[in-house]
Amino acid sequence: MTDRLPMEINVRESGGVSVLEVHGRLTIGEPADQLHDALQSVIQGGAKKVVVILNGIPQIDSSGISTLVRISIKLAREGGVLRLRLRPGPASATPSPLRASSKHPHLRIRNPPLLQNFA
């Protein structure tokens, strides 16, 4: 069995937008719960615009995607918006579940400047 590094989530505020930069595997169990808790915390703090930067995610499973979708729906119902940000580059650099889920109506993956076009 290999040891897994813990997931790291850095949260900052920039121009009225809560930005969460995630590093590590976003999979079932503690990592998905950790991201959910971090997102819930910023929403409970009043955030309506949230960006999750996924550049440091080498792996994501359906639990990680489910966490992002549930929070996106919750924010939308409260008049907010969640955006995902991935590094620019070839599609092969993006974890395959994110390529597939990017067609979901609540998950928009964007690569423009971080806080631009936030509508």
N, C-alpha and C positions, 0 to 999 in steps of 0.2 A: 504494500500500500504506500502511495506517495503522499507526502505532506503537501497540503495546499496552503498557499499564502492567504492570509485573511483579506477580505475585500476592504478597500479604502475609499471613503467618500469624502471629498472636500466640498464644503458648501460656502458660497460667497454671494454677496449681493452686488449687482452692477446695474445702475440706471433703472431701478425699479423691477429688475428681473432677478429671481433667485436662480443661481447657477450651481448645479451639482456635477462635479467631475468624478467619475467612477472608475476605479482601477481594480481588476481582479475578475475572477470567474463569477458570472451572474447566473447562478444555478439554484435548484431547489434547496430549501432549508434556510440556513442562516443567512447566506448572501442575499437571497430574494427578500427575506424578512428585514434585513438590515437596510436595503434600499427603500422598501415600503415605509419603514419607520422614519427614515430621513426625509422622504417626500411628504409624509404626513406631518412631520414637524414643521416644515416650511409652509405648508398649507395652513396649519393651525396658527402659524405666526402671521397670517394674512396675505401670503403670496398668491397672486393671481396669474403671474407669468413665470413659468418655470422652464429652464433649459437643462437637459441631462446630457452631459458630454460622455460619449461611450468609447472614446478613442482607446482607453486602457482596458477594454473588455476583450479578452481573447476567446471567451466562450460564453454563450447565453443559451439557456434552454427555455422550454415553454413556461416554466414558473417565473423566470425573469421577464419574459414578454408579457405574461399575464399581469405581473406587478405594474408594468408600464401602462398597459391598456386600462387597468382598473383605475389608476391614478389619473390618467388622461380623461376618462369618462367623468370621474368625480369632479375634477377641475372644470370641465366643460359645463357640467350641471350648475356649478357655482359661478359661472361667468368668466372662468379662467381658461388658460391654455397651457399645454405641455408640448415642448418641442424637443426632439432628439437631434443630437449633433454628432456626426461621424467625420473622421478624417477624410480629406479628399484623397482619391487614389483609385486604383482598379477595384472592380467589384469583388475580386477574389480576396481583397484585404478585409472585407466586411464579413463578420460571422454570418453564415448562411441563413439561420433563422431570422436575422434582422433584414436580410434582403427579401425574404418571403413576406415577413410581417409588415414591411414598409408600405404595402398596398392596403393595410387596414385603415379605415377612415379616421381612427383616432390617433394613429401613429404617423406623423409626418417626419421624415428624416431629411434634414436640410444641411447644406454646406455653405450657405452665404456667410458673410461676416456674422459673428455670434449673435449680436443683438439687433441686427437689421431685419426688416420685414417681419415683425413679430405679430402681425394681424392674422 
